[in-house]
Every structure is written in structure tokens, then in C-alpha cells.
Amino acid sequence: MKPKPPPYQQRVIDEKKELDARLAKLTAFLTDPAERETVTDMDRELLEKQQDAMTAYSRVLGLRVRSFPAPAVKPESYPCAECGVDGVFVRGAICPICGGE
């Protein structure tokens, strides 16, 4: 199972997903000639500026997400083959109880 990111990181990830969904809708609107004709030239210009700002913001959020450290993965643990002590070390490590592997 993949470890969950800390809450503050998950909020950034969720915010980027939501922003990207809204940006995709805005881009679809602006690239559809029929839709573009439903707004005034001034509104279209403002929507294009909004699209630019949303794109820049999405890039910043993407950089933040990529800068998050990878979550630590807990290594699998195994019982000692000699004394049977359970799951206190990784495969190939020396058992702290009997010195076996």
C-alpha cells in the first residue's frame, strides 16, 4: 500500500487537480469558436488573462508537488531463520537476539 502524503501536501495535490480541471474547462471554452462568440471582446480578453494566471499558478503548484520528499517506505521485516524472533529486522540483517540471519 502506498503511504499517504501529510495533510498539507495532500491539500496542495488536491488544489492542483481542481485547478487543472477548471483550467481545462476554460481552455475548452476559449478554443471553441462558437463559445467564444457568446462573450464580448473585453470578457474574452479577461478570460485569456485568467487562463494565463491559472496556467502560471498550476505550474507553481506542480513545482511544489514535485519538491515534496518521497514518503518513507517501511521495509518488509522477516523472522530470524535460526531463533524465530519475529519481524525485527530486514532480510539479510543480523538478528539482535541470536546473531543469525
PyMOL commands that set and color helices and strands:
alter all, ss='L'
color gray80, all
select helices_A, chain A and resi 7-31+33-36+41-67
alter helices_A, ss='H'
color red, helices_A
deselect
rebuild
show_as cartoon
